[in-house]
């Protein structure tokens, strides 16, 4: 696979309508979030203040071709796929593939410690964040710059440089996060 170009910090991909996702998410209990979070593979220390619902994941963040679906993917995919396709259409890829997909809920008053996502699959995919629930007091820091990511927009985040999040608000911040690459490049590499 080919390494993808990353923005220096954050690239605004434009507006998306993710209201249907948030409507369904608002029906989930804390118990459901806890149960899904307990099953996640990404139990890194920097995520100690977050709860995740994983739809798709890449084992040990190695090879995007080896991604797997969780039961949540089959529940959510009909809502997620049109939004993923809309948010990434401007890349112009012939065959967009989505090896990773999740919801991440950062608790009110908490942080995601600054970290770098490292090598492996992170170099091969674009990392997209779509804020679903946020406040002006929730910020994102990438490569030393601070941003507020408003709901209703998609953003590519450079995840291979230091980044973190700060939720100084009174409510939890929820993002829909997924990764994408051009699967058509695989067949052109084999030719």
Steps between C-alpha positions, in 0.01 A plus 500: 500500500600860447547757777232767484572873517395653832405862570744694719237506776130488407320521166134609500321268256177695520150456638332165558156415630553253784182583692357150449808349662473731801128430530567127524802545729293706742289188563798299624536453874822543693490123552508446123799735467677319787435157347629601157801678649598192701529302176727745315851416386640854538546509878785749497563717807433823309137387453428444869239781499317379191244237418501345154253311289712324238338409167811400306861469610846402376672238718789667683470789248719310254343428161176668386430199276457289813224711657209329669138592569339489842130438559459879529594540131193304392278713724642836387634455145184615321525837677880524486586410140318791328666747738843343453460510122378861508784618726770338286372553145735795443805272520403373154588139583347237271443243773482640851551241773427555869702264722430678828183658639393594853321742729715663768344670802732722704360568847421855610795668670749238374785472250643263243868529578725619216627203300607392150320213335831362373582298193333198339152562363503862618738592218275335241160651584334838533358554853163677491317651800137607489396674823148392596464665841734773619520838671723804438696383806606178324824548309734288295874555493716390205872574464478773764200679344160511670172465310131477580338247267131594466228240456372456148840504328750230406871549565809306401740496794872440470519214747870425457603825672428572865130564560254491787164634615376711789136505602461788742125495441221376726384228258672209330656554158420232240681451169441255217851397392595290199794428273505482121734405216475439125464125447538545122870573562542137608401364160719758322798397716450136404492583126 
